[in-house]
Amino acid sequence: MSARVKKPTFWNFHDASRESNMSAGGWQLRDTMTLPTTSSDADLLRLMMAGDANAFTLLYRRRQANVFRFALQMSGSRAIAEDVTQEVFIVLIREADRYDPSRGSLAAYLYGIARNYVLRRLEQDRMFVQFSDSPEEEEQTTGTMIDRSDPLDDLTRNEMVEELRQSILSMPPRYREVVVLCDLHELSYVDAAAVIGCAVGTVRSRLHRARALLIEKLRAARDRENTEEVKSERCFA
């Protein structure tokens, strides 16, 4: 590319459909219907680098939710996840020419940028915050649809999900990221290795250890709950 894509003077990442915000910086605006939604990431990236704002819009809509979810699962903070997601796509606009398809998919490239920003923020904050304001809010973010016909089932499921979230968040980052990437986002070992910047064998060994740690943490959490239930029953006996 002869010149890098210029960053728009203003861009609201929470409303990627506002074409008027993309009128600056040499972007070309055209009807999004002219871009098939089946276009590959690579095709959209090429169009974006040529100045097509709508190609960026489609790419953003396609990848934003997963980037946000990854940052949320890694940090436990919606504020961090929102900031990281915005930074990821700003970097994509500014440095799209740095993406090397021979090193992995564009999705893995975006995860890699997100990972770096998340780890940087966690290092700055040096503390974890509550994973989500509420289970319902997280479901809306990820688009998960849950049958709420049985409140008891919902309560049990929410407790299990919360235990899993907290157990993942309590793991060291090197183990947490492989669980999030491979188990929650279903990335291949190759793509996960590209995100982390390590060998595929390292991903395998860390994931094996991470799953063992996760099982231990979940068992410990369950044992604590059982102990508390027994104590509660004795108090009312």
C-alpha positions as CSV (number, residue, x, y, z in Angstrom):
1,M,0.0,0.0,0.0
2,S,1.4,3.4,-1.0
3,A,0.1,5.2,2.1
4,R,-1.6,4.1,5.3
5,V,-5.3,4.6,5.8
6,K,-5.9,7.8,7.6
7,K,-7.8,7.7,10.9
8,P,-11.1,9.5,10.6
9,T,-11.3,12.7,12.6
10,F,-14.2,11.2,14.6
11,W,-15.6,7.7,14.8
12,N,-18.2,6.3,17.1
13,F,-17.3,2.7,17.4
14,H,-20.6,2.0,19.1
15,D,-22.5,3.0,16.0
16,A,-20.5,1.7,13.0
17,S,-23.4,2.6,10.6
18,R,-22.9,6.3,10.8
19,E,-21.4,7.0,7.4
20,S,-21.3,10.7,8.0
21,N,-18.5,10.2,10.6
22,M,-16.4,8.6,7.9
23,S,-16.5,11.4,5.4
24,A,-13.1,12.8,6.5
25,G,-9.7,11.4,6.0
26,G,-10.1,10.3,2.3
27,W,-12.7,7.5,2.9
28,Q,-14.9,6.6,0.0
29,L,-18.6,6.2,0.9
30,R,-20.9,3.9,-0.9
31,D,-24.1,1.9,-0.3
32,T,-23.3,-1.0,2.1
33,M,-25.6,-3.1,0.0
34,T,-23.0,-3.1,-2.8
35,L,-20.7,-5.1,-0.5
36,P,-21.9,-8.7,0.0
37,T,-21.9,-9.8,3.6
38,T,-20.3,-13.0,2.4
39,S,-17.1,-11.1,1.5
40,S,-14.1,-12.6,3.3
41,D,-12.2,-10.7,5.9
42,A,-9.3,-10.4,3.5
43,D,-11.5,-8.9,0.8
44,L,-13.0,-6.4,3.2
45,L,-9.6,-5.5,4.6
46,R,-8.3,-4.8,1.0
47,L,-11.3,-2.6,0.3
48,M,-10.8,-0.8,3.6
49,M,-7.1,-0.1,2.9
50,A,-8.2,1.3,-0.4
51,G,-10.4,3.8,1.4
52,D,-13.8,2.1,1.5
53,A,-15.5,3.1,4.7
54,N,-18.3,0.6,4.3
55,A,-15.9,-2.3,4.1
56,F,-14.5,-1.3,7.5
57,T,-18.1,-1.0,8.8
58,L,-18.9,-4.6,7.7
59,L,-15.6,-5.8,9.1
60,Y,-16.3,-4.1,12.4
61,R,-19.8,-5.5,12.7
62,R,-18.4,-9.0,12.0
63,R,-15.6,-9.0,14.5
64,Q,-16.4,-6.4,17.2
65,A,-18.5,-8.7,19.3
66,N,-15.9,-11.4,19.6
67,V,-13.1,-8.9,20.3
68,F,-15.3,-7.4,23.1
69,R,-16.2,-10.8,24.5
70,F,-12.5,-11.9,24.5
71,A,-11.4,-8.7,26.3
72,L,-14.3,-9.1,28.8
73,Q,-13.5,-12.7,29.6
74,M,-9.8,-11.8,30.0
75,S,-10.2,-8.7,32.2
76,G,-13.5,-9.2,34.0
77,S,-14.2,-5.5,33.3
78,R,-16.7,-4.1,30.9
79,A,-15.0,-0.7,30.9
80,I,-11.7,-2.3,29.9
81,A,-13.4,-4.4,27.3
82,E,-15.0,-1.4,25.7
83,D,-11.7,0.6,25.7
84,V,-9.8,-2.3,24.3
85,T,-12.3,-3.0,21.6
86,Q,-12.1,0.6,20.4
87,E,-8.3,0.6,20.5
88,V,-8.2,-2.6,18.4
89,F,-10.1,-1.1,15.6
90,I,-8.3,2.2,15.8
91,V,-5.1,0.2,15.4
92,L,-6.6,-1.7,12.4
93,I,-7.4,1.6,10.7
94,R,-3.9,3.0,11.3
95,E,-1.8,0.0,10.8
96,A,-3.8,-2.4,8.5
97,D,-0.7,-2.8,6.4
98,R,1.0,-4.6,9.3
99,Y,-1.3,-7.6,9.0
100,D,0.5,-10.6,7.6
101,P,-2.0,-13.3,6.4
102,S,0.8,-15.9,6.4
103,R,0.9,-15.7,10.2
104,G,-2.7,-16.3,10.8
105,S,-6.3,-15.2,10.2
106,L,-7.4,-11.6,10.6
107,A,-9.5,-12.6,13.5
108,A,-6.4,-14.0,15.2
109,Y,-4.6,-10.7,14.4
110,L,-7.4,-8.7,16.1
111,Y,-7.3,-11.0,19.1
112,G,-3.5,-10.5,19.3
113,I,-4.0,-6.7,19.4
114,A,-6.7,-7.1,22.0
115,R,-4.6,-9.4,24.1
116,N,-1.7,-6.9,24.3
117,Y,-4.0,-4.1,25.3
118,V,-5.8,-6.2,27.9
119,L,-2.5,-7.3,29.5
120,R,-1.3,-3.8,29.5
121,R,-4.4,-2.5,31.3
122,L,-4.3,-5.3,33.8
123,E,-0.8,-4.5,34.6
124,Q,-1.7,-0.9,35.1
125,D,-4.7,-1.6,37.3
126,R,-3.2,-4.6,39.1
127,M,-6.6,-5.8,40.2
128,F,-9.6,-7.6,38.8
129,V,-13.1,-6.2,38.9
130,Q,-16.4,-8.0,38.9
131,F,-16.8,-9.9,35.6
132,S,-20.2,-8.4,34.7
133,D,-22.8,-6.2,36.2
134,S,-25.3,-8.9,35.9
135,P,-25.8,-12.3,34.1
136,E,-28.6,-10.7,32.0
137,E,-26.3,-7.9,30.8
138,E,-23.6,-10.4,29.7
139,E,-26.2,-12.4,27.8
140,Q,-27.3,-9.3,25.9
141,T,-23.7,-8.5,25.0
142,T,-22.9,-12.0,23.6
143,G,-26.3,-12.5,22.1
144,T,-26.9,-15.7,24.1
145,M,-30.6,-16.8,24.2
146,I,-31.6,-18.7,27.3
147,D,-34.9,-20.4,28.0
148,R,-36.2,-18.8,31.2
149,S,-39.2,-21.1,31.7
150,D,-37.8,-22.6,34.9
151,P,-36.4,-20.0,37.4
152,L,-34.7,-22.7,39.5
153,D,-32.8,-24.0,36.4
154,D,-31.9,-20.4,35.6
155,L,-30.6,-19.8,39.1
156,T,-28.5,-23.0,39.0
157,R,-27.1,-22.3,35.6
158,N,-26.2,-18.7,36.6
159,E,-24.4,-19.9,39.7
160,M,-22.4,-22.4,37.6
161,V,-21.6,-19.8,34.9
162,E,-20.5,-17.4,37.6
163,E,-18.2,-20.0,39.2
164,L,-16.7,-20.7,35.8
165,R,-16.1,-17.0,35.2
166,Q,-14.5,-16.4,38.5
167,S,-12.4,-19.5,38.2
168,I,-11.1,-18.4,34.8
169,L,-10.4,-14.9,36.0
170,S,-8.4,-16.2,39.0
171,M,-6.0,-18.1,36.7
172,P,-2.6,-16.7,35.7
173,P,-2.9,-14.8,32.4
174,R,-0.8,-17.3,30.5
175,Y,-3.4,-20.1,31.3
176,R,-6.4,-17.9,31.2
177,E,-5.8,-16.7,27.7
178,V,-5.5,-20.3,26.2
179,V,-8.7,-21.3,27.9
180,V,-10.5,-18.2,26.5
181,L,-9.0,-18.6,23.0
182,C,-9.3,-22.3,22.6
183,D,-12.2,-23.4,24.7
184,L,-14.5,-20.3,24.7
185,H,-13.7,-18.9,21.3
186,E,-12.8,-22.2,19.7
187,L,-9.6,-21.0,18.0
188,S,-7.3,-23.6,16.6
189,Y,-4.0,-24.2,18.2
190,V,-2.3,-22.5,15.3
191,D,-4.4,-19.4,15.5
192,A,-4.0,-19.3,19.3
193,A,-0.3,-19.6,18.9
194,A,-0.4,-16.7,16.5
195,V,-2.4,-14.6,19.0
196,I,0.0,-15.3,21.9
197,G,3.2,-15.3,19.8
198,C,4.4,-18.7,20.9
199,A,4.8,-22.2,19.5
200,V,1.9,-24.5,18.9
201,G,3.3,-27.0,21.4
202,T,3.4,-24.3,24.1
203,V,-0.4,-23.7,23.5
204,R,-1.1,-27.4,23.9
205,S,0.9,-27.7,27.1
206,R,-0.5,-24.6,28.6
207,L,-4.0,-25.6,27.7
208,H,-3.5,-29.0,29.3
209,R,-2.3,-27.4,32.5
210,A,-5.0,-24.7,32.4
211,R,-7.8,-27.2,32.1
212,A,-6.4,-29.2,35.1
213,L,-6.2,-25.9,37.1
214,L,-9.7,-25.0,36.1
215,I,-11.1,-28.4,37.2
216,E,-9.3,-28.0,40.6
217,K,-10.7,-24.5,41.1
218,L,-14.3,-25.6,40.2
219,R,-14.1,-28.6,42.5
220,A,-12.8,-26.4,45.3
221,A,-15.6,-23.9,44.8
222,R,-18.1,-26.7,44.8
223,D,-16.6,-28.2,48.0
224,R,-16.9,-24.7,49.7
225,E,-20.5,-24.5,48.7
226,N,-21.3,-27.9,50.1
227,T,-19.6,-27.1,53.3
228,E,-21.6,-23.9,53.7
229,E,-24.8,-25.7,53.0
230,V,-24.1,-28.3,55.7
231,K,-23.3,-25.5,58.2
232,S,-26.5,-23.7,57.2
233,E,-28.6,-26.8,57.7
234,R,-27.0,-27.4,61.2
235,C,-27.9,-23.9,62.2
236,F,-31.6,-24.5,61.4
237,A,-31.6,-28.0,62.8
